[in-house]
Amino acid sequence: MHPAPRHHLLLCTCPDVTQATRLAEQLVEEELAACVNLVPGLTSIYRWAGEIARDSEVLLLIKTSATRSRALIDRLAELHPYETPEAIAVPITEGLADYLNWIDTATGAHP
């Protein structure tokens, strides 16, 4: 049996770079995220309120410790402009040890 992953990559989309930047800076400032990458130019196609929608969005790749993941998701729900924001946590099972340790330090996590 493998130990539970100590780190997560969270995926979240935002309507534009301005709002994505604001969210990213807030999450890093609050030590909920170690790093947030903004990936602009995304097209999302999805069903909402019974209709097929298509929107241009910015993808946030959010690195955090597993111990901060729930608080990050809760804070994201408070700050995000969408009624139901995407917030999906993917376990990080491998990575450069120094980088993973930095995530712990940046988020105040203690392994």
C-alpha positions as CSV (number, residue, x, y, z in Angstrom):
1,M,0.0,0.0,0.0
2,H,1.3,3.4,-1.0
3,P,1.2,6.4,1.5
4,A,-1.4,9.1,0.8
5,P,0.0,11.8,-1.5
6,R,1.3,14.8,0.4
7,H,0.6,17.2,-2.5
8,H,-2.2,18.1,-4.9
9,L,-2.5,19.8,-8.2
10,L,-5.8,21.7,-8.4
11,L,-7.4,22.6,-11.7
12,C,-9.6,25.7,-11.9
13,T,-10.9,27.8,-14.8
14,C,-11.5,31.5,-14.7
15,P,-13.3,33.8,-17.2
16,D,-10.3,36.0,-18.0
17,V,-6.7,36.8,-17.1
18,T,-7.5,39.6,-14.8
19,Q,-9.7,37.5,-12.5
20,A,-7.3,34.5,-12.8
21,T,-4.4,36.7,-11.7
22,R,-6.4,38.1,-8.8
23,L,-7.3,34.6,-7.6
24,A,-3.8,33.3,-8.0
25,E,-2.2,36.2,-6.1
26,Q,-4.8,35.8,-3.3
27,L,-4.2,32.1,-2.9
28,V,-0.4,32.5,-2.8
29,E,-0.7,35.4,-0.4
30,E,-2.8,33.4,2.0
31,E,-0.3,30.5,1.7
32,L,-3.0,28.2,0.4
33,A,-1.0,27.7,-2.8
34,A,2.7,27.5,-3.4
35,C,2.5,28.4,-7.1
36,V,-0.3,29.0,-9.6
37,N,0.3,28.8,-13.4
38,L,-2.1,30.7,-15.6
39,V,-2.8,29.1,-19.0
40,P,-4.8,31.5,-21.2
41,G,-6.5,30.6,-24.5
42,L,-8.5,27.7,-23.3
43,T,-11.9,27.0,-24.8
44,S,-14.4,25.1,-22.6
45,I,-17.5,23.4,-23.9
46,Y,-19.9,22.2,-21.3
47,R,-23.6,21.8,-20.4
48,W,-25.1,24.5,-18.1
49,A,-28.7,25.0,-17.3
50,G,-29.8,22.5,-20.0
51,E,-27.8,24.3,-22.8
52,I,-24.5,23.6,-24.4
53,A,-22.1,26.5,-23.7
54,R,-18.8,27.5,-25.1
55,D,-16.5,30.0,-23.4
56,S,-12.9,31.3,-23.6
57,E,-11.3,30.7,-20.2
58,V,-8.0,30.7,-18.4
59,L,-6.8,27.5,-16.7
60,L,-5.2,27.8,-13.3
61,L,-2.7,25.0,-12.3
62,I,-2.5,25.3,-8.5
63,K,0.1,23.5,-6.5
64,T,-0.5,22.9,-2.8
65,S,0.0,20.5,0.0
66,A,-2.7,17.9,0.7
67,T,-3.2,19.4,4.2
68,R,-4.1,22.8,2.6
69,S,-6.2,21.4,-0.3
70,R,-9.6,21.5,1.5
71,A,-9.1,25.1,2.7
72,L,-7.9,26.1,-0.7
73,I,-11.0,24.7,-2.4
74,D,-13.3,26.4,0.2
75,R,-11.5,29.7,-0.3
76,L,-11.7,29.4,-4.1
77,A,-15.5,28.9,-3.8
78,E,-15.7,32.2,-1.8
79,L,-13.5,34.3,-4.1
80,H,-14.4,32.9,-7.5
81,P,-16.8,34.8,-9.8
82,Y,-18.6,31.6,-11.1
83,E,-21.6,30.3,-9.3
84,T,-20.1,26.8,-9.5
85,P,-16.4,27.0,-10.1
86,E,-14.3,24.1,-11.3
87,A,-12.1,22.9,-8.4
88,I,-10.6,19.5,-9.0
89,A,-7.7,18.2,-6.8
90,V,-5.4,15.6,-8.5
91,P,-2.9,13.8,-6.2
92,I,0.8,14.4,-7.0
93,T,2.3,10.9,-6.6
94,E,5.9,11.7,-7.8
95,G,8.0,14.8,-8.2
96,L,11.4,16.3,-7.6
97,A,11.9,16.1,-3.8
98,D,13.2,19.7,-3.5
99,Y,10.2,21.0,-5.3
100,L,7.7,19.0,-3.2
101,N,9.5,20.2,-0.1
102,W,9.2,23.8,-1.3
103,I,5.4,23.3,-1.7
104,D,5.3,22.3,2.0
105,T,7.4,25.3,3.0
106,A,5.4,27.8,0.9
107,T,2.0,26.5,2.2
108,G,3.1,26.1,5.8
109,A,2.6,22.4,5.7
110,H,4.6,20.1,7.9
111,P,5.1,16.6,6.4
